[in-house]
Amino acid sequence: MHTKTKNNNWALITGASSGFGEEFARQYAAQGHSLVLVARRKDRLESLAESLRSNYQVEVIVEGVDLSDLESVRQLHQRVQERGITIDVLINNAGYGLQGGFQDANLNDALGMVQLDIESLTAVTHLFAADMRAKGSGKILLVSSLLAHVAVESFAVYAAAKAYVLRLGEALHREMKKDGITVTTLCPGLSDTGFAAAAQMHVTPLLKLLMMKPQPVVKAGIRALNAGRISVVPGLPNKFMALFIWASPRWLHQAVFAQVMSPKPISKIQGGKAS
Ligand SMILES: NC(=O)c1ccc[n+]([C@@H]2O[C@H](COP(=O)([O-])OP(=O)(O)OC[C@H]3O[C@@H](n4cnc5c(N)ncnc54)[C@H](OP(=O)(O)O)[C@@H]3O)[C@@H](O)[C@H]2O)c1
């Protein structure tokens, strides 16, 4: 059992029921932060909260919320305020992707992704940043993706949504500095969370090899946020890919990502065309 001194800083983590969000909760609890954990699967949040309370003696509040409903986002913010809590660290992490052709996807599924990854993330940031501005300090981490840097076939809507998150984060980083608020954007590559299953994604052996564990991704995000960086791409292979995207013509990196992220096994792709 760890014996951390209690830290009066509150961190609110969206998408804390699995993957990166769950790991953010563990790492912030280990630093003695009090936590508000948000996601739809309340049972998973409750058991995580129980283990964090007993391992780290921190205060943990569980909020079972469907963030794709904007009225629920407003009510979440109101409940946090009514408890007299001001959030010091906001980890805006909840999101998902869907692999597949643009026309093959159900329109509602595509719009649901846009709703959560763009609109809800914007709403959560707007509401909690207002409280941070009022007290003159705060930290916000937006979880984007390596795919924010490139247009990706079969991940068209997701990559475009994450490009929005990256651009929003970069602009807010500059804009909110004067209010004492740090905004950092985390751009992970494919990682070993619930993401691939939720995206119904074909994970090739190459992608499996490149997959990072959530621990180092989250550690890199927290380190960048504390250092006041504008954005971070965790892991050497992902940094290399970001450099390649930056240094190469669009047609080239788009073609490479189309192959690497193909929904079909590489063996079925001949002459640049999926069979
Ligand atoms: N893992 C990767 O390869 C990867 C790479 C780049 C970026 N990302 C980004 O990282 C973030 C976290 O994803 P992850 O990889 O940790 O995947 P994950 O394990 O599937 O976690 C996604 C989290 O989002 C929550 N969520 C989904 N829909 C929600 C909704 N409507 N309301 C509230 N919470 C909702 C889920 O909780 P409930 O289902 O309980 O609601 C879950 O806690 C996402 O923004 C994702 O796009 C992931």
Ligand as a Chemical Component Dictionary entry (heavy atoms), coordinates in Angstrom:
data_LIG
# 
_chem_comp.id                   LIG 
_chem_comp.type                 NON-POLYMER 
_chem_comp.pdbx_formal_charge   0 
_chem_comp.three_letter_code    LIG 
# 
loop_
_chem_comp_atom.comp_id 
_chem_comp_atom.atom_id 
_chem_comp_atom.alt_atom_id 
_chem_comp_atom.type_symbol 
_chem_comp_atom.charge 
_chem_comp_atom.model_Cartn_x 
_chem_comp_atom.model_Cartn_y 
_chem_comp_atom.model_Cartn_z 
_chem_comp_atom.pdbx_ordinal 
LIG N1  N1  N 0  -5.379  3.459 -28.262 1  
LIG C1  C1  C 0  -5.012  4.020 -29.394 2  
LIG O1  O1  O 0  -4.466  3.380 -30.290 3  
LIG C2  C2  C 0  -5.228  5.501 -29.573 4  
LIG C3  C3  C 0  -4.380  6.196 -30.430 5  
LIG C4  C4  C 0  -4.560  7.565 -30.583 6  
LIG C5  C5  C 0  -5.551  8.214 -29.885 7  
LIG N2  N2  N 1  -6.370  7.516 -29.053 8  
LIG C6  C6  C 0  -7.417  8.256 -28.318 9  
LIG O2  O2  O 0  -7.265  7.992 -26.937 10 
LIG C7  C7  C 0  -8.499  8.257 -26.280 11 
LIG C8  C8  C 0  -8.783  7.147 -25.283 12 
LIG O3  O3  O 0  -9.021  5.945 -25.984 13 
LIG P1  P1  P 0  -8.373  4.564 -25.547 14 
LIG O4  O4  O 0  -7.326  4.247 -26.524 15 
LIG O5  O5  O -1 -8.027  4.573 -24.111 16 
LIG O6  O6  O 0  -9.583  3.569 -25.865 17 
LIG P2  P2  P 0  -10.611 2.836 -24.890 18 
LIG O7  O7  O 0  -9.881  1.898 -24.005 19 
LIG O8  O8  O 0  -11.660 2.299 -25.795 20 
LIG O9  O9  O 0  -11.212 4.015 -23.997 21 
LIG C9  C9  C 0  -12.171 4.930 -24.470 22 
LIG C10 C10 C 0  -12.825 5.580 -23.268 23 
LIG O10 O10 O 0  -13.785 6.550 -23.734 24 
LIG C11 C11 C 0  -15.004 6.343 -23.024 25 
LIG N3  N3  N 0  -16.166 6.741 -23.817 26 
LIG C12 C12 C 0  -16.496 6.309 -25.063 27 
LIG N4  N4  N 0  -17.668 6.843 -25.423 28 
LIG C13 C13 C 0  -18.088 7.623 -24.382 29 
LIG C14 C14 C 0  -19.241 8.424 -24.141 30 
LIG N5  N5  N 0  -20.210 8.543 -25.060 31 
LIG N6  N6  N 0  -19.342 9.064 -22.954 32 
LIG C15 C15 C 0  -18.387 8.934 -22.019 33 
LIG N7  N7  N 0  -17.260 8.203 -22.180 34 
LIG C16 C16 C 0  -17.141 7.549 -23.355 35 
LIG C17 C17 C 0  -15.033 4.832 -22.740 36 
LIG O11 O11 O 0  -15.837 4.573 -21.604 37 
LIG P3  P3  P 0  -17.317 3.953 -21.632 38 
LIG O12 O12 O 0  -17.408 2.993 -22.771 39 
LIG O13 O13 O 0  -17.432 3.316 -20.279 40 
LIG O14 O14 O 0  -18.224 5.133 -21.768 41 
LIG C18 C18 C 0  -13.569 4.587 -22.405 42 
LIG O15 O15 O 0  -13.336 4.854 -21.045 43 
LIG C19 C19 C 0  -9.533  8.415 -27.381 44 
LIG O16 O16 O 0  -9.807  9.791 -27.570 45 
LIG C20 C20 C 0  -8.845  7.852 -28.609 46 
LIG O17 O17 O 0  -9.321  8.409 -29.799 47 
LIG C21 C21 C 0  -6.229  6.178 -28.887 48 
# 
loop_
_chem_comp_bond.comp_id 
_chem_comp_bond.atom_id_1 
_chem_comp_bond.atom_id_2 
_chem_comp_bond.value_order 
_chem_comp_bond.pdbx_ordinal 
LIG N1  C1  SING 1  
LIG C1  O1  DOUB 2  
LIG C1  C2  SING 3  
LIG C2  C3  SING 4  
LIG C2  C21 DOUB 5  
LIG C3  C4  DOUB 6  
LIG C4  C5  SING 7  
LIG C5  N2  DOUB 8  
LIG N2  C6  SING 9  
LIG N2  C21 SING 10 
LIG C6  O2  SING 11 
LIG C6  C20 SING 12 
LIG O2  C7  SING 13 
LIG C7  C8  SING 14 
LIG C7  C19 SING 15 
LIG C8  O3  SING 16 
LIG O3  P1  SING 17 
LIG P1  O4  DOUB 18 
LIG P1  O5  SING 19 
LIG P1  O6  SING 20 
LIG O6  P2  SING 21 
LIG P2  O7  DOUB 22 
LIG P2  O8  SING 23 
LIG P2  O9  SING 24 
LIG O9  C9  SING 25 
LIG C9  C10 SING 26 
LIG C10 O10 SING 27 
LIG C10 C18 SING 28 
LIG O10 C11 SING 29 
LIG C11 N3  SING 30 
LIG C11 C17 SING 31 
LIG N3  C12 SING 32 
LIG N3  C16 SING 33 
LIG C12 N4  DOUB 34 
LIG N4  C13 SING 35 
LIG C13 C14 SING 36 
LIG C13 C16 DOUB 37 
LIG C14 N5  SING 38 
LIG C14 N6  DOUB 39 
LIG N6  C15 SING 40 
LIG C15 N7  DOUB 41 
LIG N7  C16 SING 42 
LIG C17 O11 SING 43 
LIG C17 C18 SING 44 
LIG O11 P3  SING 45 
LIG P3  O12 DOUB 46 
LIG P3  O13 SING 47 
LIG P3  O14 SING 48 
LIG C18 O15 SING 49 
LIG C19 O16 SING 50 
LIG C19 C20 SING 51 
LIG C20 O17 SING 52 
# 
